[in-house]
């Protein structure tokens, strides 16, 4: 099995500037097919974000940055005012694709700031500034992942059992992940972690994506159904839980893939540390607490037929509830592992 060094991860997302394309792995096809999409239209980039062809808060931000740049690169506007109005329409199109992940609007706000700073500059220079800002978002994500990996590894011991939920790995970022970064770094150093990956219903990101990338890297990984987490904890097989996040409120309440709050409750019951790996870009000091985080509602079909050859529930007479995220209260979080360091309670991000 070929191991992937931490400085040469899966190339989840990149810009093909010469061909005006955003290049992504179509994650809806994994693990059965590794296919790269070359997206040249804004509508296709938005669709890729909404349909989870590209997913994970950091990767969504990178995709939005490059998508907005590509949309504006070939703008026919001659005046700054027209160019800015055009960008605002692009921003609205992309920002509504996924409302919960703060990185999406964060990345678009950064590009908008570049435009505002260039109000007296030629439009070609503003376009170049947009490219440089989008490149910076990707470069910063790579540095962030590495820092989270190093801080996270300081909390772990060789041969630890680690539970993950959803996919906060290379496929969710520009590089080697947030929650998986300590795992990849530990793999390089011979820590021999034993990773247990929740399947993560209903979209199976743990089953389809986390196991895919970890096995490629030679990591010892065991797949679990979501409702098996309590059993492996009770068996003493788990020494730490590592999860990513899509938004952290100022008080530490954290939105992550649906099911994360349940894992946190279990970890608290079994006295297992529950760590949230949070790039500083996902911390939203403008949102006071979890109650103010907008939770995306997904289509019912994802629950009962998307991954099945036959329908697994009656299609009439049944109500469906399919939130994409839940909120883990801050008091269940042992610490945040960020690119700036390790933060322990009491939390108060500003």
C-alpha positions in Angstrom: 0.0 0.0 0.0 1.4 3.4 -1.0 1.7 5.8 1.9 1.0 9.5 1.3 3.5 11.8 3.0 1.9 14.7 4.9 3.4 17.2 2.5 1.9 15.4 -0.5 -1.7 14.7 0.2 -4.6 14.0 -2.1 -5.1 17.0 -4.4 -8.7 17.7 -3.5 -9.0 21.1 -5.2 -6.9 23.3 -7.4 -7.1 26.1 -10.0 -6.4 25.5 -13.6 -6.0 29.1 -14.5 -4.9 28.5 -18.1 -8.2 26.7 -18.9 -10.4 28.9 -16.6 -11.3 25.9 -14.5 -11.8 24.8 -10.9 -10.6 21.2 -10.6 -12.1 19.1 -7.9 -12.5 15.5 -6.9 -16.1 14.5 -7.3 -16.6 13.2 -3.8 -20.1 11.8 -4.6 -18.4 9.1 -6.6 -16.0 7.9 -3.9 -14.8 5.3 -3.0 -15.7 3.6 -6.2 -14.4 6.1 -8.7 -11.7 8.8 -8.3 -12.8 11.4 -10.9 -11.7 15.0 -11.3 -14.2 17.5 -12.5 -13.1 20.6 -14.5 -15.7 23.3 -13.7 -15.7 26.4 -15.8 -19.2 27.8 -15.1 -20.4 29.6 -11.9 -23.6 27.5 -11.9 -21.6 24.3 -12.0 -19.3 25.4 -9.1 -22.4 26.3 -7.0 -24.0 22.9 -7.9 -20.8 21.2 -6.9 -20.8 22.9 -3.5 -24.5 22.2 -2.9 -24.4 18.6 -4.1 -21.3 17.9 -1.9 -19.1 17.1 -4.9 -16.7 19.4 -2.9 -17.4 19.5 0.8 -15.9 20.3 4.2 -15.8 23.8 5.5 -12.2 24.7 4.4 -12.6 23.1 0.9 -15.9 24.9 0.4 -14.1 28.2 1.2 -11.3 27.4 -1.2 -13.8 26.5 -3.9 -15.8 29.7 -3.4 -12.6 31.8 -3.6 -11.5 30.3 -6.8 -15.0 30.1 -8.2 -15.6 33.9 -7.6 -12.2 34.7 -9.1 -13.0 32.7 -12.2 -16.4 34.3 -12.6 -14.8 37.8 -12.4 -11.7 36.9 -14.5 -13.5 37.2 -17.7 -15.9 40.0 -16.7 -16.7 42.5 -19.5 -17.2 45.3 -17.1 -15.4 48.5 -18.0 -16.1 50.5 -14.8 -15.3 49.7 -11.2 -19.0 50.2 -10.2 -20.2 47.7 -12.7 -17.5 45.2 -11.8 -18.3 45.5 -8.1 -22.1 45.0 -8.8 -21.2 41.9 -10.9 -19.1 40.5 -8.0 -22.0 41.0 -5.5 -24.2 38.9 -7.8 -21.5 36.2 -7.9 -21.2 36.3 -4.1 -24.9 35.9 -3.6 -25.0 32.9 -6.0 -22.2 31.1 -4.2 -23.0 32.1 -0.6 -26.5 30.5 -0.7 -25.2 27.1 -1.6 -24.4 26.0 2.0 -25.5 28.3 4.8 -23.9 26.6 7.9 -20.2 26.5 6.9 -18.8 29.9 7.9 -15.8 29.4 5.5 -18.0 30.0 2.5 -19.0 33.5 3.3 -15.6 34.2 5.0 -13.7 33.4 1.7 -16.1 35.5 -0.3 -15.8 38.4 2.1 -12.0 38.3 1.7 -12.3 38.6 -2.1 -14.8 41.4 -1.7 -12.3 43.2 0.5 -9.7 42.9 -2.2 -12.1 44.6 -4.7 -12.9 47.4 -2.2 -9.2 48.0 -1.6 -8.7 48.3 -5.4 -11.3 51.0 -6.0 -8.8 53.3 -7.6 -6.9 50.5 -9.5 -7.3 49.3 -13.1 -9.7 46.3 -13.3 -6.9 44.0 -14.5 -5.0 44.7 -11.2 -8.2 44.0 -9.2 -8.6 40.7 -11.0 -5.0 39.8 -10.2 -5.6 40.7 -6.5 -8.6 38.3 -6.5 -6.4 35.5 -7.8 -3.7 36.3 -5.1 -6.4 36.3 -2.4 -7.8 33.0 -3.5 -4.3 31.5 -3.7 -3.7 32.8 -0.1 -6.8 31.0 1.2 -5.5 27.7 -0.1 -1.9 28.3 1.1 -3.2 29.3 4.5 -5.3 26.2 4.7 -2.2 24.0 4.1 -0.3 25.8 6.9 -3.3 25.6 9.2 -3.7 21.8 8.6 -0.1 21.2 9.5 -0.3 23.4 12.7 -3.5 21.6 13.8 -1.7 18.3 13.2 1.3 19.3 15.4 -0.8 20.7 18.2 -3.2 17.7 18.1 -0.4 15.2 18.2 0.8 16.6 21.5 -2.5 15.4 23.1 -2.2 11.8 21.8 0.0 8.8 22.6 1.3 6.0 20.4 -1.2 3.2 19.7 -4.2 5.4 20.9 -7.6 4.5 19.6 -9.2 7.5 17.9 -12.8 7.9 16.9 -13.8 10.2 14.1 -17.1 11.4 12.7 -17.9 12.5 9.2 -14.8 13.4 7.1 -12.5 16.2 8.3 -9.6 14.9 6.2 -7.7 15.7 3.1 -10.9 15.6 1.1 -12.5 18.3 3.3 -9.6 20.7 3.0 -6.9 21.9 0.6 -4.4 19.5 2.1 -4.4 16.8 4.8 -7.3 17.7 6.9 -8.1 19.1 10.3 -9.2 16.1 12.5 -7.1 13.8 10.4 -4.0 16.0 10.4 -2.7 14.6 13.8 -3.4 11.1 12.5 -1.4 11.7 9.3 1.5 13.2 11.3 1.4 10.3 13.7 1.5 7.9 10.8 4.7 9.5 9.6 6.2 9.2 13.1 5.2 5.6 13.7 2.5 6.2 16.3 0.4 3.4 14.9 -3.0 4.9 15.8 -6.1 2.7 15.5 -8.8 4.8 13.9 -12.5 4.1 14.2 -14.6 5.9 11.6 -18.3 6.4 12.1 -20.1 5.8 8.8 -21.9 9.1 9.3 -25.5 8.8 8.2 -27.2 9.7 5.9 -24.5 10.7 3.4 -21.8 8.3 4.6 -18.9 10.6 4.6 -17.1 8.5 7.1 -17.6 5.3 5.2 -17.1 6.6 1.7 -14.4 9.3 2.3 -12.6 8.9 5.6 -11.9 5.2 5.2 -10.9 5.8 1.5 -8.2 8.4 2.3 -6.9 6.7 5.5 -6.4 3.3 3.9 -4.6 5.0 1.0 -2.2 6.4 3.6 -1.7 3.1 5.3 -3.6 4.0 8.5 -5.2 1.2 10.6 -8.9 2.1 10.2 -12.1 0.3 11.3 -15.5 1.4 9.9 -18.4 1.6 12.4 -22.1 2.2 12.0 -23.0 5.4 13.9 -24.9 3.5 16.6 -21.8 1.4 17.5 -19.8 4.3 18.9 -21.0 3.6 22.5 -19.9 0.0 22.2 -16.3 0.7 21.2 -16.1 3.4 23.9 -17.4 1.0 26.5 -14.9 -1.6 25.3 -12.1 0.8 26.1 -10.9 1.0 22.5 -11.2 4.8 22.2 -8.7 7.1 24.0 -9.8 10.3 22.1 -12.4 11.7 19.7 -11.3 14.0 17.0 -13.9 15.8 14.9 -13.9 18.8 12.6 -16.3 21.7 12.5 -18.2 24.0 10.2 -18.8 26.9 12.6 -17.8 27.7 16.1 -19.9 30.3 17.9 -18.3 32.9 20.3 -19.2 30.8 23.3 -17.7 27.6 22.0 -20.9 25.9 20.8 -19.9 24.1 17.6 -21.9 23.1 14.5 -20.6 19.9 12.8 -22.0 17.1 10.8 -25.2 15.6 12.2 -24.5 13.1 14.8 -21.5 14.9 16.3 -23.5 16.1 19.4 -24.4 12.4 20.1 -20.7 11.4 20.0 -19.8 14.2 22.4 -22.5 13.1 24.9 -21.1 9.5 24.7 -17.5 10.7 25.1 -18.5 12.7 28.1 -20.3 9.7 29.7 -17.2 7.5 29.2 -14.7 10.2 30.3 -13.0 10.3 26.8 -11.6 13.6 25.7 -13.6 15.1 22.9 -11.5 17.4 20.7 -12.7 19.8 18.0 -10.1 20.5 15.3 -11.0 24.1 14.3 -9.1 26.3 11.8 -9.3 29.8 13.1 -11.4 30.7 10.0 -14.3 28.5 11.3 -14.5 30.5 14.5 -17.3 33.0 14.1 -17.2 35.6 17.0 -20.2 37.4 15.4 -22.5 34.4 16.3 -23.0 34.5 20.1 -24.1 30.8 20.6 -25.3 27.7 19.0 -28.9 28.8 18.9 -28.0 31.5 16.4 -26.3 29.1 13.9 -28.5 28.4 10.9 -28.8 24.7 10.3 -29.0 23.5 6.7 -32.0 21.2 5.9 -31.3 18.6 3.2 -33.6 16.7 0.8 -35.5 13.7 2.4 -34.3 11.4 -0.4 -30.9 11.3 1.2 -32.3 9.4 4.1 -34.2 6.6 2.5 -33.1 6.1 -1.1 -30.0 7.9 -2.2 -27.6 5.1 -1.4 -30.0 2.2 -1.8 -31.0 0.1 -4.8 -34.5 0.1 -3.5 -36.6 2.6 -1.5 -36.1 1.9 2.2 -39.2 3.8 3.5 -42.7 4.4 2.4 -42.7 7.4 0.0 -46.1 8.7 1.2 -47.6 9.1 4.7 -44.1 9.5 6.3 -42.6 12.7 7.4 -38.8 13.2 7.0 -36.4 15.3 9.0 -32.9 15.7 7.5 -30.7 18.4 9.1 -27.2 18.4 7.8 -25.6 19.5 11.1 -26.2 19.6 14.8 -24.7 21.8 17.5 -22.5 20.4 20.2 -22.7 22.5 23.4 -19.4 24.0 24.5 -19.5 22.2 27.9 -19.0 18.9 26.1 -15.9 20.0 24.3 -12.6 19.1 26.1 -10.6 21.5 23.9 -10.3 23.1 20.6 -7.2 22.3 18.6 -6.6 25.3 16.3 -3.8 26.6 14.1 -3.2 29.1 16.9 -2.9 26.6 19.7 -5.0 24.5 22.1 -8.0 26.3 23.7 -9.6 24.9 26.8 -12.7 26.0 28.7 -14.0 28.5 29.6 -14.4 29.5 26.0 -15.0 33.0 24.8 -13.8 33.6 21.2 -13.5 37.2 20.0 
